[in-house]
Amino acid sequence: MSQANLIRVARRDVRAQARRHSLSILLTEYRLALAPGEGFGPSGAGWARISLAVPDETLELGLERLAAALG
């Protein structure tokens, strides 16, 4: 996965998708944990955060799961 794709996925505005998939559904159905952006200040509202502090293989698996969840 190229760095450009990673940045695009990590910064994708998830407001529309959040209406269809709550964070709990992502966790239970896709085994994917995201942090609500609101926890990082007012400008984080409507965004989700992912951790990049994992091995590359774990990050790639998580991004594949996120792509599947957002369809």
N, C-alpha and C positions, 0 to 999 in steps of 0.2 A: 504494500500500500504506500503510495507516495505521500510525502509530507503535506503537499497541497490538499490531497483528499482528506487527510487526518484533520487538518485545520478547518476545512469546510464542514466536516461532520461535527467536530467539537463545538463549532460556533453556530451551528444551525439553529435558527429561531424555532423553538418547539411549541409555541403557543397553540397553533392549530392542532398539532398532534396530541398535545396535553388534554384537549377536549375529548379525544377518543381513548387515550391510554393514560390512566393515572399512574403515578410512580409505583403504586402497590401492584398494579397489573404487570408492569414491566418486571418487577421482582418475582412475582409468583409464576407468570407464564413464560418469561424469557430469561429468568435467572440473571437479571441485570439491575444493578443498583445505581441510581443517579441521585445527585444532590440537587434539591431545588435551588434555583439561582437566587431567590429572595434571601437566602442565608448569607449571601455575599454583598448585601446592600440593595438599595432601591433600584439601581440600574440593572440588577440581576433578575428582576421580575419578568416572568415569561420565558426564562431560559433555564436550562439544566446544565449541571457541571458533571464532568467525568474526571476520574483520576488518571493522570498520565504516569503516576509513580508505581508502575507495575512492569513486569517483564513484557517485551514486545509481543510475545505469543498470547499473553493474557489480554493485552490491549486489543490486539487484532480480533480475538474471539469476542470480546465485548462489543467492538464496533460492528462485527457481523451480526450479533444479536440485536443491536440497536437498529441497524438497517432493516432487519427482518421485522422488527416491531413497528417501525414507522412505514413500512411497505413502500 
